[in-house]
Amino acid sequence: MSVDNHVIESHTDVLIVGAGPSGLTAAYWMARYGIRARVIEKKETKVFNGHADGIRMRTMELFDSMGIQHRVNHEAHSAVAPGFWIPGENGTLIRKGSMIPAQVFQSPFQHMLLDQGRIERIMIDSIREHSDIEVERGVITEALEYDESMDHDPNAYPISVKIRTSSPEKEITIPSNLRLDEWEDIVRQSQKRQAKCETIKAKYIIGCDGAHSWTRRQLYIPFEGENSEHVWGVIDVVPLSNFPDIRRLGTISNITGTILIVPRERNLVRFYVPVHVINDTTTNGRYDRSDITPEKIKARVQAILSPYTFDFKIIDWWTAYQIGQRIAPSFAKGNRAFLAGDAVHTHSPKVGLGMNISMQDGFNIGWKVALVVAGVADPAILSTYNTERYRLAELLLEYDKFWSVYFTDDAKPPEDGGADKNVEMLKIVERYQDFSDGVKAFYGESPLVSKAGIETGPPFATNLVPGERVLPSKLRQHADDSMVWSMRIMKSDGLFRLVVLAGDIRSQEQKKRVDTLGHYLAGLNKSKPSILTRYASIPGGAGSIVDTLTIHSAPWNEAEFFDFPESLRPFDPVMGWGYDKIWCDHACVWDRDVDGKAYERWGVDRVRGAMFILRPDQYIGWVGELEDVDEVTRYLDGFLTQKPVSILSNGHV
Amino acid sequence: MSVDNHVIESHTDVLIVGAGPSGLTAAYWMARYGIRARVIEKKETKVFNGHADGIRMRTMELFDSMGIQHRVNHEAHSAVAPGFWIPGENGTLIRKGSMIPAQVFQSPFQHMLLDQGRIERIMIDSIREHSDIEVERGVITEALEYDESMDHDPNAYPISVKIRTSSPEKEITIPSNLRLDEWEDIVRQSQKRQAKCETIKAKYIIGCDGAHSWTRRQLYIPFEGENSEHVWGVIDVVPLSNFPDIRRLGTISNITGTILIVPRERNLVRFYVPVHVINDTTTNGRYDRSDITPEKIKARVQAILSPYTFDFKIIDWWTAYQIGQRIAPSFAKGNRAFLAGDAVHTHSPKVGLGMNISMQDGFNIGWKVALVVAGVADPAILSTYNTERYRLAELLLEYDKFWSVYFTDDAKPPEDGGADKNVEMLKIVERYQDFSDGVKAFYGESPLVSKAGIETGPPFATNLVPGERVLPSKLRQHADDSMVWSMRIMKSDGLFRLVVLAGDIRSQEQKKRVDTLGHYLAGLNKSKPSILTRYASIPGGAGSIVDTLTIHSAPWNEAEFFDFPESLRPFDPVMGWGYDKIWCDHACVWDRDVDGKAYERWGVDRVRGAMFILRPDQYIGWVGELEDVDEVTRYLDGFLTQKPVSILSNGHV
């Protein structure tokens, strides 16, 4: 046994393996909460082109809550209504129509397309803005040990990962025409890196290291499923074609197959192309990648687009893959090791969903681990990661199966006796639309989701459904007329938010109800300690882990900011009154998105209001009426750490 | 006479003195056209807080055409409807109402507020994205010589500026809590700088060096006007106050005076406060700045806001100034030296207009100088800078005078016999609104603006007025359904654009008109050389200085991209068809801003269309019908350099 004197041992609270979309999203939370964390990535540089590109509605909403939506929106290409081309007479193709998803009216954001590399850039910039966490690249993981017997000791480091960092002399391949912000980052990183061996002791590990996840294998978690016999090629090119819809999202089917066209930023268009079917007897079910070339992919596109022309001079990226559907039976091991993204579910990339589901995995596990590390939440909440996300991975694979059949089934015109597969597929698309756009999360009952036995919202707030998102509404800041979408107000800053829909305080009765709630929240009700002071805070954080946000329904000029109880708009001796905590659901003549109909959208009575808890990841955890302070306390008591009695002011418990 | 062996002599085409808003906007054009230019600035660091903050509608539109609007929009605070508070009974203040400007419906952008320093940051980033131009800081100008006799030699360097760069050891004052992007810039700059003396020989100089402009003084251009006797204080603070509209744009008047409240980003609020009237006999009309302190300014705010409270702990910036109104009789000297921004017009800052007018000065002179340097335009166009911008500076001072009276006139309630000065002022505000929001430019007849003797648009395009902007409309890219505001399509990329409103090509007659135009533009009409090939190009530039943009009025699915003549959607052997050149004025169900009413807004017949030339700065230069190819050629011949005959293909002239 050799002794290596050069191995450094270091400690971190959270080790994230892999800096793709899911890893960076998990790291976002570490940055926001100020958690001691490291992000290691085996690749020498970040991704610059190709890979995932679809961004769904809900992902845009989450970006907005993270404060980065404007950058994505500026660079991305939008593609809303997918079209369908089918064989016409005499070998022609005809435009069969296009589909406008119902969800398009539910959100200010639409289906967007942008290079995974740019999404990662924007995420990295956000992480850097909030913390000193930097992605460490060129890091090879060599061994992982996980001692589950230490799980119950919050001070223990049950995870041990041995890593090696490659030397900076190693040549790095960098694409030409790199954007300025990518280039500056590479220079900075290359200045920092040095070859070393290190053993990282961690309290938690989050494996986000892709379909061939090293972490998953080290944890002995199987990856169940199989590869199909279908092999696909993908090319990102600047097309030279006379096909009129070459820059429209859609499918084209003829008797030789179906291709998917995805228009992109920078004049790029992506083509998903069936390349061949593997002859199982000769290849053991695996295809030989070297057999597939951009030229072959091009020839297939030409065959399907015929009689239209197709060629290209610029190819930004290409790959070939064998459709496989795999899912890990569990996304966690013990209470300290978690897996996210492609590490636990892989599928055909054509649905444009993978990056979204992966980021939302990271978004789901990140805040939970961070709150437990910080001592603010009970480790029991960690098990909700698997229950909440597993169902979505299953749906993803389920939906993907329909697409696989659609794309690999040969198309014949209905006139020739073929079923119109587009009509069939549209029904499937509609059935899964809520899931695929991310507007439904299906998060079930758990300590974090109080459903009270029903799957809708309560009668007084029919569209506020525990386990689901809040329907976007643009609101008006009472004190300064800022017009802002609810997602951006409901910031992903790490806090639980008691959203008080205060109703119409022009009604004296309603004002009294709001005042009573304010009295309680201020801690003035001796028999009921306020949820704003009851729980432990993030060490080094700004204050209470539970914050408030009030949205009332009176016209802005018939109620005053100071009419609301002080606990809903607290005073800070330096920063002044909490102006950004009181919002108004009142239409604005110069901003027609501010329609004053948020209460209606949420199914809430404009006079009586309601209240709900929004989890840090912007899903509704609990819904109640303004009097339900015992219920909301019980909900939060279920997983938040209460302050020691001695800390509670006035000694009330 | 001492001989300095260390003086380097260097050459540049354009020397910009001053890196404030006007200098950076002029530099933007140098970056876009690839002109050899330098930007020198005497301050050691850029501005980080305070100074100008108002951004008007038109400035946002120009930012959009420059591709930077999203960043400004993300960081800025909007404040649309200014409110007015006046004395009520018994020493109270009452909210008198607020004003919604009519212009608010004319643009997707509203009145915004953001620190000048952040605007400069965003401009600098844009310049860097397009060029290697870096602002050189800590540069002291020592002497300027301008030999006007060399004006007519395009290869001569009539300007000679001696500069000295201070050493990097000099201590730099940097505010705490600097944003990451500002900090990285400082580090980079400090690594680069070295002390040196240098003589810069330049073909052109643009002096953007502020109210005390060194350049203006070296050019012996007077600065006419005077300081008033009124001294004002300005503070940027995080207010602690129980005044309900402390975060709303507006004025508060009581018998002791009027203050202006301007809400800002980062919880800041700016207060403009009359501090005192100078006793002319003892101070020679100049105030002693040391006499004014933030404490004194605070006391004045407290007096006027009474009975409401006012205090602060955070003060981000403050200054005191004496209201002065000055204008230079000319904004140019000879044909090689120009002045922009505060260097030629100063006024009270309270109108929130100065930065806008200054940036638009830079935006106006920059492209003109660049095109002349590049040999593409006749130097005669340079005289239009003075004629176009002088009128606006005059309007600025005119408008500002009303505000000065408003703010320095004591307010009494009308019940006490005082006129309601708010009612009077609102009339003034309305009268000047088109000017102040920048939605009218008043650019008069010149080689660059062909007005044909009328001040409106022609009968077939009544709202397309030469010398004015294009009313914003959101359009649909024909080939890919991108929904984009017209400002962003009409990019400030340096080209003249022939905007072809192709009308409805479902009409055979109209299609024929469009085809005839396309035939001409393709250079296929031997007797009329196409404006797309007739003129010299920017050396090293991508191609023709005149580009096209087509907006048709048929529904997207009743016309095809390939129905339009090839010259309107040219094919590039690498980049393919010009998909981004054909747009559609057709309403979109999922984007209600795309209302399909652009033609109506522009006063153009939906079937017959029209065409117009957009100058590089997004002002209309010429308007005509689709047949008016001789007229548009005559307009462009008036100032663009024709290619030598030998270069013209087919030998036609």
Chai-1 contact restraints between the chains, C-beta under 6 A:
chainA,res_idxA,chainB,res_idxB,connection_type,confidence,min_distance_angstrom,max_distance_angstrom,comment,restraint_id
A,H70,B,H70,contact,1.0,0.0,6.0,A-B,restraint_1
A,H70,B,H74,contact,1.0,0.0,6.0,A-B,restraint_2
A,H74,B,H70,contact,1.0,0.0,6.0,A-B,restraint_3
A,V80,B,W590,contact,1.0,0.0,6.0,A-B,restraint_4
A,V104,B,W590,contact,1.0,0.0,6.0,A-B,restraint_5
A,V238,B,M575,contact,1.0,0.0,6.0,A-B,restraint_6
A,V238,B,G576,contact,1.0,0.0,6.0,A-B,restraint_7
A,P239,B,G576,contact,1.0,0.0,6.0,A-B,restraint_8
A,L240,B,G576,contact,1.0,0.0,6.0,A-B,restraint_9
A,P244,B,E560,contact,1.0,0.0,6.0,A-B,restraint_10
A,P244,B,F561,contact,1.0,0.0,6.0,A-B,restraint_11
A,R247,B,A479,contact,1.0,0.0,6.0,A-B,restraint_12
A,R247,B,D480,contact,1.0,0.0,6.0,A-B,restraint_13
A,R247,B,Y579,contact,1.0,0.0,6.0,A-B,restraint_14
A,R248,B,D480,contact,1.0,0.0,6.0,A-B,restraint_15
A,P263,B,D480,contact,1.0,0.0,6.0,A-B,restraint_16
A,K313,B,V574,contact,1.0,0.0,6.0,A-B,restraint_17
A,A479,B,R247,contact,1.0,0.0,6.0,A-B,restraint_18
A,D480,B,R247,contact,1.0,0.0,6.0,A-B,restraint_19
A,D480,B,R248,contact,1.0,0.0,6.0,A-B,restraint_20
A,D480,B,P263,contact,1.0,0.0,6.0,A-B,restraint_21
A,E560,B,P244,contact,1.0,0.0,6.0,A-B,restraint_22
A,F561,B,P244,contact,1.0,0.0,6.0,A-B,restraint_23
A,V574,B,K313,contact,1.0,0.0,6.0,A-B,restraint_24
A,M575,B,V238,contact,1.0,0.0,6.0,A-B,restraint_25
A,G576,B,V238,contact,1.0,0.0,6.0,A-B,restraint_26
A,G576,B,P239,contact,1.0,0.0,6.0,A-B,restraint_27
A,G576,B,L240,contact,1.0,0.0,6.0,A-B,restraint_28
A,Y579,B,R247,contact,1.0,0.0,6.0,A-B,restraint_29
A,W590,B,V80,contact,1.0,0.0,6.0,A-B,restraint_30
A,W590,B,V104,contact,1.0,0.0,6.0,A-B,restraint_31
